[in-house]
Amino acid sequence: MEWWEKICNLSPVVSRKNIVRDLLVTWWNVWLERNRRVFQQHSKTEDQAAFLIKENLAHIALASHSF
């Protein structure tokens, strides 16, 4: 996967870690939404899903600055 190799080769390690963290949080939220739709027959709008992703990223960023 070319795009993954490009991310892994980014110079500053902090930048690389932040991008990988953001991707994982986004993928995790997409997975949760998929499960919500499949198993609970309930779905969020695209705006609601995007808000949750942004909120999770903000919480993680805040938590990582606390240590």
C-alpha positions in Angstrom: 0.0 0.0 0.0 1.8 3.0 -1.3 -0.1 5.6 0.9 0.8 3.6 4.1 4.5 3.6 3.1 4.4 7.4 2.5 2.9 7.9 6.0 5.4 5.6 7.6 8.3 7.5 6.0 7.2 11.0 7.2 10.1 12.8 8.8 9.0 14.0 12.2 8.0 11.0 14.3 5.4 13.1 16.1 3.7 14.0 12.8 3.8 10.3 11.8 2.3 9.2 15.1 -0.4 11.8 15.0 -1.4 10.8 11.5 -1.5 7.1 12.4 -3.5 7.9 15.5 -6.0 9.9 13.5 -6.4 7.1 11.0 -6.9 4.5 13.6 -9.5 6.6 15.5 -11.3 7.2 12.2 -11.3 3.6 11.2 -12.5 2.6 14.7 -15.4 5.0 14.5 -16.3 3.7 11.1 -16.3 0.2 12.5 -18.5 1.2 15.4 -21.0 2.8 13.0 -21.0 -0.3 10.8 -21.7 -2.5 13.9 -24.4 0.0 15.1 -26.1 -0.4 11.7 -25.8 -4.2 11.4 -26.5 -5.3 15.0 -28.6 -2.5 16.4 -30.5 -1.4 13.3 -29.7 2.2 14.1 -27.5 4.6 12.3 -26.1 8.1 12.7 -26.0 10.7 10.0 -22.7 11.5 8.3 -22.5 14.7 10.3 -23.1 12.9 13.6 -20.5 10.3 12.7 -18.0 13.0 11.7 -18.7 14.9 15.0 -18.0 11.7 17.0 -14.7 11.2 15.2 -13.7 14.8 15.9 -14.8 14.6 19.5 -12.8 11.4 20.0 -9.7 12.9 18.4 -10.0 16.0 20.7 -10.3 13.8 23.8 -7.3 11.7 22.8 -5.2 14.8 22.1 -6.2 16.3 25.4 -5.4 13.1 27.2 -2.0 12.8 25.6 -1.1 16.3 26.6 -2.0 15.5 30.2 0.9 13.1 30.6 
